Amino acid sequence: MCTHFHPSTRKNEEYMKHLKEHQYLHTFKRDGIVAVVRSPHAHPIESVHVRITGKVQNVRYLTWATEHAKLMSIDGWIRNVKDGSLEAVFSGKSVSVDKMLDICKTGPSYAQVKQIEAEACDPPRGTGFHILSTHE
């Protein structure tokens, strides 16, 4: 992402200061115009393939996980597996993915999560978070 604007207003100056302090961007000044480029180190993107076991089907886990993923701007998908487990891919800012994995340990109120296994994977195609059809 690259944005150009004139930093002469106080509001823009304060906004740029906030972004720099949190390492969200790099700025390049030229001819009174500032180019703002997102820092590649600001929020590393992480993608994980997840398997969740326990009493996780027929307890609204898919809907619950989808709602939380969307709130945290996580891309990916989740689905039931015929063996009774769930399979998912979570992709987003590392802090968001870590938080999603953490809350998935509990799940919705009627779930009884036994185990969560997660391993790094390629990011999903597309954006958004979706419920997929049951997998073999």
C-alpha positions as YAML, in Angstrom:
chain: A
units: angstrom
residues:
- id: 1
  name: MET
  ca: [0.00, 0.00, 0.00]
- id: 2
  name: CYS
  ca: [1.31, 3.42, -0.89]
- id: 3
  name: THR
  ca: [-0.49, 6.67, -0.13]
- id: 4
  name: HIS
  ca: [0.52, 10.21, -1.03]
- id: 5
  name: PHE
  ca: [-0.62, 13.29, 0.88]
- id: 6
  name: HIS
  ca: [0.58, 16.70, 1.98]
- id: 7
  name: PRO
  ca: [1.59, 16.58, 5.66]
- id: 8
  name: SER
  ca: [0.97, 20.27, 6.33]
- id: 9
  name: THR
  ca: [-2.12, 19.83, 8.48]
- id: 10
  name: ARG
  ca: [-1.69, 19.11, 12.17]
- id: 11
  name: LYS
  ca: [-4.05, 16.14, 11.94]
- id: 12
  name: ASN
  ca: [-1.93, 14.51, 9.23]
- id: 13
  name: GLU
  ca: [1.26, 15.19, 11.20]
- id: 14
  name: GLU
  ca: [-0.18, 13.53, 14.32]
- id: 15
  name: TYR
  ca: [-1.42, 10.58, 12.28]
- id: 16
  name: MET
  ca: [2.01, 10.08, 10.68]
- id: 17
  name: LYS
  ca: [3.72, 10.29, 14.08]
- id: 18
  name: HIS
  ca: [1.40, 7.59, 15.44]
- id: 19
  name: LEU
  ca: [2.04, 5.32, 12.45]
- id: 20
  name: LYS
  ca: [5.81, 5.76, 12.67]
- id: 21
  name: GLU
  ca: [5.86, 5.06, 16.41]
- id: 22
  name: HIS
  ca: [4.09, 1.78, 15.82]
- id: 23
  name: GLN
  ca: [6.30, 0.90, 12.83]
- id: 24
  name: TYR
  ca: [3.34, 0.79, 10.46]
- id: 25
  name: LEU
  ca: [5.05, 2.75, 7.72]
- id: 26
  name: HIS
  ca: [8.07, 4.36, 6.17]
- id: 27
  name: THR
  ca: [7.82, 7.90, 4.80]
- id: 28
  name: PHE
  ca: [9.70, 9.49, 1.95]
- id: 29
  name: LYS
  ca: [9.52, 13.28, 1.57]
- id: 30
  name: ARG
  ca: [10.02, 14.92, -1.81]
- id: 31
  name: ASP
  ca: [8.88, 18.33, -3.06]
- id: 32
  name: GLY
  ca: [6.68, 18.82, 0.00]
- id: 33
  name: ILE
  ca: [4.74, 15.63, -0.67]
- id: 34
  name: VAL
  ca: [5.05, 12.56, 1.53]
- id: 35
  name: ALA
  ca: [4.84, 9.03, 0.17]
- id: 36
  name: VAL
  ca: [3.68, 6.60, 2.82]
- id: 37
  name: VAL
  ca: [4.64, 2.97, 2.31]
- id: 38
  name: ARG
  ca: [3.52, 0.20, 4.66]
- id: 39
  name: SER
  ca: [6.45, -1.33, 6.48]
- id: 40
  name: PRO
  ca: [6.96, -5.00, 5.66]
- id: 41
  name: HIS
  ca: [7.87, -5.53, 9.32]
- id: 42
  name: ALA
  ca: [4.85, -3.77, 10.81]
- id: 43
  name: HIS
  ca: [2.63, -6.82, 11.16]
- id: 44
  name: PRO
  ca: [4.05, -10.02, 9.71]
- id: 45
  name: ILE
  ca: [1.43, -12.17, 8.03]
- id: 46
  name: GLU
  ca: [1.13, -15.71, 9.32]
- id: 47
  name: SER
  ca: [-0.85, -18.61, 7.86]
- id: 48
  name: VAL
  ca: [-1.55, -21.84, 9.73]
- id: 49
  name: HIS
  ca: [-3.36, -25.06, 8.91]
- id: 50
  name: VAL
  ca: [-5.31, -26.15, 11.99]
- id: 51
  name: ARG
  ca: [-6.95, -29.37, 13.17]
- id: 52
  name: ILE
  ca: [-9.30, -29.15, 16.16]
- id: 53
  name: THR
  ca: [-10.46, -32.32, 17.93]
- id: 54
  name: GLY
  ca: [-12.96, -33.04, 20.69]
- id: 55
  name: LYS
  ca: [-16.66, -32.29, 20.82]
- id: 56
  name: VAL
  ca: [-16.48, -29.61, 18.14]
- id: 57
  name: GLN
  ca: [-19.24, -30.52, 15.68]
- id: 58
  name: ASN
  ca: [-22.94, -29.69, 16.14]
- id: 59
  name: VAL
  ca: [-22.08, -27.06, 18.77]
- id: 60
  name: ARG
  ca: [-22.06, -24.01, 16.43]
- id: 61
  name: TYR
  ca: [-18.25, -24.03, 16.31]
- id: 62
  name: LEU
  ca: [-18.10, -23.18, 12.59]
- id: 63
  name: THR
  ca: [-20.32, -20.12, 12.96]
- id: 64
  name: TRP
  ca: [-18.56, -19.06, 16.17]
- id: 65
  name: ALA
  ca: [-15.10, -19.35, 14.56]
- id: 66
  name: THR
  ca: [-16.23, -17.50, 11.44]
- id: 67
  name: GLU
  ca: [-17.58, -14.59, 13.49]
- id: 68
  name: HIS
  ca: [-14.35, -14.31, 15.49]
- id: 69
  name: ALA
  ca: [-12.14, -14.62, 12.40]
- id: 70
  name: LYS
  ca: [-14.02, -11.80, 10.68]
- id: 71
  name: LEU
  ca: [-13.75, -9.59, 13.77]
- id: 72
  name: MET
  ca: [-9.98, -10.12, 13.77]
- id: 73
  name: SER
  ca: [-9.59, -9.62, 9.99]
- id: 74
  name: ILE
  ca: [-8.41, -13.19, 9.49]
- id: 75
  name: ASP
  ca: [-8.65, -14.73, 6.03]
- id: 76
  name: GLY
  ca: [-9.17, -18.44, 5.49]
- id: 77
  name: TRP
  ca: [-11.76, -21.13, 6.01]
- id: 78
  name: ILE
  ca: [-13.07, -23.78, 8.39]
- id: 79
  name: ARG
  ca: [-14.95, -27.04, 7.82]
- id: 80
  name: ASN
  ca: [-16.14, -30.24, 9.44]
- id: 81
  name: VAL
  ca: [-14.19, -33.43, 8.80]
- id: 82
  name: LYS
  ca: [-16.07, -36.74, 8.70]
- id: 83
  name: ASP
  ca: [-13.98, -38.12, 11.60]
- id: 84
  name: GLY
  ca: [-15.63, -35.57, 13.93]
- id: 85
  name: SER
  ca: [-12.82, -33.01, 13.95]
- id: 86
  name: LEU
  ca: [-12.55, -29.59, 12.34]
- id: 87
  name: GLU
  ca: [-10.01, -28.36, 9.82]
- id: 88
  name: ALA
  ca: [-9.19, -24.70, 9.23]
- id: 89
  name: VAL
  ca: [-6.73, -22.26, 7.73]
- id: 90
  name: PHE
  ca: [-6.17, -18.96, 9.53]
- id: 91
  name: SER
  ca: [-4.18, -16.23, 7.79]
- id: 92
  name: GLY
  ca: [-3.52, -12.69, 8.98]
- id: 93
  name: LYS
  ca: [-1.40, -10.60, 11.29]
- id: 94
  name: SER
  ca: [0.63, -12.85, 13.57]
- id: 95
  name: VAL
  ca: [-0.95, -11.35, 16.68]
- id: 96
  name: SER
  ca: [-4.45, -11.98, 15.30]
- id: 97
  name: VAL
  ca: [-3.69, -15.56, 14.27]
- id: 98
  name: ASP
  ca: [-2.15, -16.28, 17.69]
- id: 99
  name: LYS
  ca: [-5.22, -14.83, 19.41]
- id: 100
  name: MET
  ca: [-7.53, -16.89, 17.17]
- id: 101
  name: LEU
  ca: [-5.63, -20.07, 18.04]
- id: 102
  name: ASP
  ca: [-5.85, -19.17, 21.71]
- id: 103
  name: ILE
  ca: [-9.61, -18.61, 21.74]
- id: 104
  name: CYS
  ca: [-10.17, -21.76, 19.66]
- id: 105
  name: LYS
  ca: [-8.82, -23.77, 22.61]
- id: 106
  name: THR
  ca: [-12.09, -23.00, 24.36]
- id: 107
  name: GLY
  ca: [-14.50, -22.52, 21.47]
- id: 108
  name: PRO
  ca: [-18.21, -21.80, 21.87]
- id: 109
  name: SER
  ca: [-19.98, -22.64, 25.12]
- id: 110
  name: TYR
  ca: [-21.08, -26.20, 24.21]
- id: 111
  name: ALA
  ca: [-17.76, -27.24, 22.68]
- id: 112
  name: GLN
  ca: [-15.24, -29.44, 24.48]
- id: 113
  name: VAL
  ca: [-11.93, -28.95, 22.70]
- id: 114
  name: LYS
  ca: [-9.51, -31.80, 23.27]
- id: 115
  name: GLN
  ca: [-6.58, -30.72, 21.11]
- id: 116
  name: ILE
  ca: [-5.51, -28.13, 18.55]
- id: 117
  name: GLU
  ca: [-2.70, -28.86, 16.12]
- id: 118
  name: ALA
  ca: [-1.36, -26.02, 13.98]
- id: 119
  name: GLU
  ca: [1.38, -25.92, 11.39]
- id: 120
  name: ALA
  ca: [2.57, -23.21, 9.02]
- id: 121
  name: CYS
  ca: [1.08, -23.28, 5.55]
- id: 122
  name: ASP
  ca: [0.66, -21.19, 2.41]
- id: 123
  name: PRO
  ca: [-1.89, -18.38, 2.66]
- id: 124
  name: PRO
  ca: [-5.37, -19.16, 1.31]
- id: 125
  name: ARG
  ca: [-6.46, -17.89, -2.07]
- id: 126
  name: GLY
  ca: [-8.70, -14.87, -1.89]
- id: 127
  name: THR
  ca: [-9.80, -12.84, 1.08]
- id: 128
  name: GLY
  ca: [-12.43, -13.19, 3.76]
- id: 129
  name: PHE
  ca: [-13.29, -16.13, 5.97]
- id: 130
  name: HIS
  ca: [-15.61, -18.90, 4.81]
- id: 131
  name: ILE
  ca: [-17.22, -22.14, 5.94]
- id: 132
  name: LEU
  ca: [-16.45, -24.94, 3.48]
- id: 133
  name: SER
  ca: [-18.27, -28.21, 2.84]
- id: 134
  name: THR
  ca: [-17.49, -31.27, 4.95]
- id: 135
  name: HIS
  ca: [-14.22, -33.01, 4.04]
- id: 136
  name: GLU
  ca: [-13.59, -36.76, 3.87]
...
